[in-house]
């Protein structure tokens, strides 16, 4: 059996090659598209590894969606949140479904003060990672209006001093509203999550432990010991389930907290360094610049 080639669908690449039009709105860190029947089949039927956080709301039509080897039936009211680095393939039936697709750079979520840890807690829950679900008509109407507003907001090319702030606020609204709907719709905070595989159960336990201890900057062996597994096995399953390494997850949490404190607290850089268990301000500064591309003081001024 011939296997279809796997393409990498990068948001950075799309922003460079796709021109904004009446169906596609672009900013530096996100894309909002109106999906419709006129799109060519190659777009729908090519398996891709998508590097962005992706929201898809179906308003009309039917299709089958494959996401990380799970397949779902899509119809009006279907709402999907696809974590970054997922393998996605859309199989249309008679015609490509109509609706909205929004892709957001996960790194940008940290830069605009979004509660990264709260979003991730919803994104990695079993109900979200492995399922497309139906919104009722009230929820669908609410999400459709949010996505329409997102499209208009991102499509507005007027270069004013507030453009970036408006786009940031729109992205925050959509992310939080999506997670609020998912949490209310599935009772994620109240209902126990049944793991699909043992690896996913270990991954969820790892993220939960990381959320509790990331400010201590513990080594990988600490988290492996907490889960009663070897460091090698932990590294393997985290990469397999999420697409990121253990160290990348640790860095994401530390950087998210560092950026939050730099932007929204009155703590000095030295105080932030000590709060995050860096030996000194200099070491923290080198670490931050390595991962953010700018120094802590420069980031604070952005």
C-alpha positions as CSV (number, residue, x, y, z in Angstrom):
1,X,0.0,0.0,0.0
2,X,1.4,3.4,-1.0
3,X,1.8,5.9,1.8
4,X,1.1,9.5,1.2
5,X,4.1,11.8,1.8
6,X,4.0,13.8,5.1
7,X,4.3,17.6,4.6
8,X,5.3,20.1,7.2
9,X,2.7,22.9,7.4
10,X,4.5,25.8,9.0
11,X,2.6,28.9,10.0
12,X,5.8,31.0,9.3
13,X,5.9,29.6,5.8
14,X,2.2,30.2,5.2
15,X,2.5,33.8,6.3
16,X,5.3,34.3,3.7
17,X,3.6,32.6,0.7
18,X,-0.1,33.2,1.2
19,X,-1.5,36.6,0.3
20,X,-4.3,38.0,2.3
21,X,-7.6,38.1,0.5
22,X,-11.4,37.8,1.2
23,X,-10.8,34.2,2.4
24,X,-7.5,34.5,4.3
25,X,-6.5,37.0,7.0
26,X,-2.9,37.1,8.2
27,X,-0.8,38.7,10.9
28,X,2.7,38.0,12.0
29,X,1.6,35.3,14.4
30,X,-1.7,33.9,13.3
31,X,-3.9,33.1,10.3
32,X,-7.7,33.1,10.1
33,X,-9.2,31.4,7.0
34,X,-12.7,30.9,5.7
35,X,-12.8,27.2,4.5
36,X,-15.1,26.7,1.5
37,X,-16.0,24.4,-1.4
38,X,-13.7,26.2,-3.9
39,X,-10.5,25.1,-2.2
40,X,-8.6,22.5,-4.2
41,X,-8.7,18.8,-3.1
42,X,-4.9,18.8,-2.6
43,X,-5.2,21.2,0.3
44,X,-7.7,19.0,2.0
45,X,-6.2,15.6,1.3
46,X,-2.5,16.1,2.0
47,X,-1.3,14.7,5.3
48,X,0.5,17.5,7.2
49,X,2.4,18.0,10.4
50,X,1.0,21.4,11.6
51,X,3.3,23.4,13.9
52,X,0.6,25.8,15.2
53,X,-2.3,25.7,17.7
54,X,-5.3,25.2,15.3
55,X,-9.0,25.9,15.9
56,X,-11.5,24.6,13.3
57,X,-15.2,25.3,13.5
58,X,-17.5,23.6,10.9
59,X,-20.5,25.5,9.8
60,X,-21.7,23.4,6.8
61,X,-20.9,20.1,5.0
62,X,-19.4,16.8,6.1
63,X,-15.9,15.3,6.1
64,X,-13.6,12.9,8.0
65,X,-10.7,14.3,9.9
66,X,-7.6,12.2,10.8
67,X,-5.6,13.7,13.7
68,X,-2.7,11.8,15.3
69,X,-4.0,8.5,14.0
70,X,-7.5,9.1,15.3
71,X,-10.4,9.6,12.8
72,X,-13.5,11.7,13.4
73,X,-16.7,12.5,11.5
74,X,-17.1,16.3,11.0
75,X,-20.4,18.1,10.3
76,X,-22.1,21.4,11.1
77,X,-21.3,22.3,14.7
78,X,-18.1,20.2,15.0
79,X,-15.4,22.1,16.8
80,X,-11.8,20.9,16.9
81,X,-8.7,22.1,18.8
82,X,-5.5,20.7,17.3
83,X,-2.4,20.9,19.5
84,X,0.9,22.0,17.8
85,X,3.0,19.4,15.9
86,X,-0.1,17.2,15.2
87,X,-0.4,15.1,12.1
88,X,-3.6,16.1,10.3
89,X,-5.4,15.0,7.2
90,X,-8.8,16.1,6.0
91,X,-10.8,13.7,3.8
92,X,-13.7,15.4,2.2
93,X,-16.8,13.5,1.1
94,X,-18.9,15.4,-1.5
95,X,-17.5,18.8,-0.9
96,X,-15.0,20.5,1.5
97,X,-16.8,21.7,4.6
98,X,-17.3,25.4,5.2
99,X,-16.3,27.1,8.3
100,X,-13.4,28.9,10.0
101,X,-9.8,27.8,10.6
102,X,-7.5,29.7,12.9
103,X,-3.8,28.9,13.4
104,X,-1.8,30.6,16.2
105,X,2.0,30.4,16.8
106,X,2.3,28.7,20.3
107,X,5.3,30.8,21.1
108,X,3.2,34.0,20.6
109,X,0.8,32.8,23.3
110,X,3.6,33.3,25.8
111,X,4.6,36.7,24.5
112,X,1.2,38.3,24.9
113,X,0.6,37.3,28.5
114,X,-1.7,34.4,27.9
115,X,-1.9,31.9,30.8
116,X,0.1,29.2,28.9
117,X,-0.2,26.7,31.7
118,X,-4.0,27.0,31.9
119,X,-4.4,26.6,28.1
120,X,-2.1,23.6,28.0
121,X,-4.0,21.9,30.8
122,X,-7.1,22.0,28.6
123,X,-5.2,21.1,25.4
124,X,-3.6,17.9,26.8
125,X,-6.8,16.6,28.5
126,X,-8.0,13.4,27.0
127,X,-11.3,14.9,25.8
128,X,-9.5,17.6,23.8
129,X,-6.5,15.7,22.5
130,X,-8.6,12.9,21.0
131,X,-12.0,14.1,19.9
132,X,-14.0,16.4,17.7
133,X,-17.2,17.3,19.4
134,X,-20.5,18.9,18.7
135,X,-21.4,22.4,19.9
136,X,-25.1,23.1,20.4
137,X,-26.6,25.9,18.4
138,X,-26.0,28.6,21.1
139,X,-22.4,27.6,21.5
140,X,-21.9,27.4,17.7
141,X,-23.4,30.8,17.2
142,X,-21.1,32.2,19.9
143,X,-18.0,30.6,18.4
144,X,-18.9,31.6,14.9
145,X,-19.2,35.3,15.9
146,X,-15.9,35.1,17.7
147,X,-14.2,33.7,14.7
148,X,-15.9,36.2,12.4
149,X,-14.6,39.0,14.6
150,X,-11.1,37.5,14.6
151,X,-11.1,37.4,10.8
152,X,-12.2,41.0,10.5
153,X,-9.7,42.1,13.2
154,X,-6.7,40.3,11.7
155,X,-7.7,41.3,8.1
156,X,-7.7,45.0,9.1
157,X,-4.4,46.3,7.7
158,X,-4.7,49.8,9.0
159,X,-1.3,50.6,10.6
160,X,-2.2,52.3,13.8
161,X,-0.3,52.3,17.1
162,X,-3.0,50.0,18.5
163,X,-3.2,47.4,15.7
164,X,-0.9,44.8,17.5
165,X,-2.7,45.4,20.8
166,X,-6.1,44.8,19.1
167,X,-4.9,41.6,17.5
168,X,-3.4,40.3,20.7
169,X,-6.7,41.0,22.6
170,X,-8.6,39.2,19.9
171,X,-6.4,36.1,20.1
172,X,-6.6,36.1,23.9
173,X,-10.4,36.3,23.7
174,X,-10.7,33.4,21.2
175,X,-8.3,31.2,23.1
176,X,-10.0,31.7,26.5
177,X,-13.5,31.5,25.0
178,X,-12.6,28.2,23.2
179,X,-11.1,26.7,26.4
180,X,-14.1,28.0,28.4
181,X,-16.5,26.2,26.0
182,X,-14.5,23.0,26.1
183,X,-14.2,23.0,29.8
184,X,-18.0,23.7,30.3
185,X,-19.0,21.3,27.5
186,X,-16.9,18.4,28.8
187,X,-16.5,19.2,32.4
188,X,-12.8,18.8,32.1
189,X,-12.0,20.3,35.5
190,X,-14.6,18.0,37.2
191,X,-14.7,14.8,35.3
192,X,-11.9,12.2,35.5
193,X,-9.9,11.9,32.3
194,X,-9.6,8.4,31.0
195,X,-6.2,7.9,29.3
196,X,-6.2,6.5,25.8
197,X,-2.8,4.9,26.3
198,X,-0.4,4.4,29.1
199,X,2.0,6.8,27.5
200,X,-0.6,9.5,27.5
201,X,-1.3,8.9,31.2
202,X,2.4,9.3,32.0
203,X,2.5,12.4,29.8
204,X,-0.4,14.0,31.7
205,X,1.2,13.1,35.0
206,X,4.4,14.6,33.8
207,X,2.8,17.9,32.9
208,X,0.9,18.0,36.2
209,X,4.2,17.5,38.1
210,X,5.9,20.0,35.9
211,X,3.2,22.6,36.6
212,X,3.9,22.1,40.4
213,X,7.7,22.1,40.3
214,X,8.9,23.9,37.2
215,X,10.0,27.0,39.2
216,X,12.4,24.7,41.1
217,X,14.2,23.9,37.8
218,X,14.6,20.2,38.7
219,X,16.5,17.9,36.3
220,X,14.8,15.3,34.1
221,X,15.6,12.6,36.6
222,X,13.4,14.3,39.2
223,X,10.3,14.0,37.0
224,X,11.1,10.4,36.1
225,X,11.5,9.5,39.8
226,X,8.1,11.2,40.5
227,X,6.5,9.0,37.9
228,X,8.5,5.9,39.0
229,X,9.9,5.4,35.5
230,X,13.3,5.8,33.9
231,X,14.5,9.1,32.5
232,X,15.0,7.4,29.1
233,X,11.4,6.1,29.1
234,X,10.0,9.5,30.2
235,X,12.0,11.3,27.4
236,X,10.7,8.8,24.8
237,X,7.0,9.0,25.7
238,X,6.9,12.8,26.1
239,X,8.4,13.2,22.7
240,X,6.0,10.6,21.2
241,X,2.9,12.0,22.7
242,X,3.5,15.8,22.4
243,X,6.2,16.2,19.7
244,X,8.4,18.1,22.2
245,X,11.2,16.9,24.4
246,X,11.2,17.0,28.2
247,X,13.7,19.8,28.2
248,X,11.6,21.8,25.7
249,X,8.5,21.4,28.0
250,X,10.6,22.6,31.0
251,X,11.9,25.6,29.1
252,X,8.4,26.5,27.9
253,X,7.1,26.6,31.4
254,X,10.1,28.6,32.8
255,X,10.0,31.0,29.9
256,X,6.2,31.5,30.2
257,X,6.6,32.4,33.8
258,X,9.6,34.6,33.2
259,X,7.8,36.6,30.5
260,X,4.7,36.9,32.7
261,X,6.8,38.3,35.6
262,X,8.8,40.6,33.3
263,X,5.7,42.1,31.7
264,X,3.1,42.1,34.5
265,X,5.0,42.3,37.8
266,X,7.1,44.9,39.6
267,X,9.8,42.4,40.5
268,X,13.3,43.3,39.6
269,X,15.1,41.1,37.1
270,X,17.3,39.9,39.9
271,X,14.2,39.0,42.0
272,X,12.8,37.1,39.0
273,X,16.0,35.2,38.5
274,X,16.0,34.1,42.2
275,X,12.3,33.2,42.1
276,X,12.9,30.9,39.2
277,X,15.9,29.3,41.0
278,X,18.7,30.7,38.8
279,X,22.0,31.0,40.6
280,X,22.3,34.7,39.7
281,X,20.9,37.4,37.4
282,X,23.7,36.9,34.8
283,X,22.9,33.2,34.4
284,X,19.2,34.0,34.0
285,X,19.9,36.7,31.5
286,X,21.9,34.3,29.3
287,X,19.2,31.6,29.5
288,X,16.4,34.1,28.7
289,X,18.3,35.6,25.7
290,X,19.0,32.1,24.4
291,X,15.3,31.2,24.3
292,X,13.7,34.6,23.6
293,X,16.3,36.2,21.4
294,X,16.5,39.3,23.6
295,X,17.7,40.2,27.1
296,X,15.2,40.3,30.0
297,X,15.5,44.1,30.2
298,X,14.9,44.5,26.4
299,X,11.9,42.2,26.6
300,X,10.5,44.2,29.4
301,X,10.6,47.3,27.2
302,X,8.9,45.7,24.2
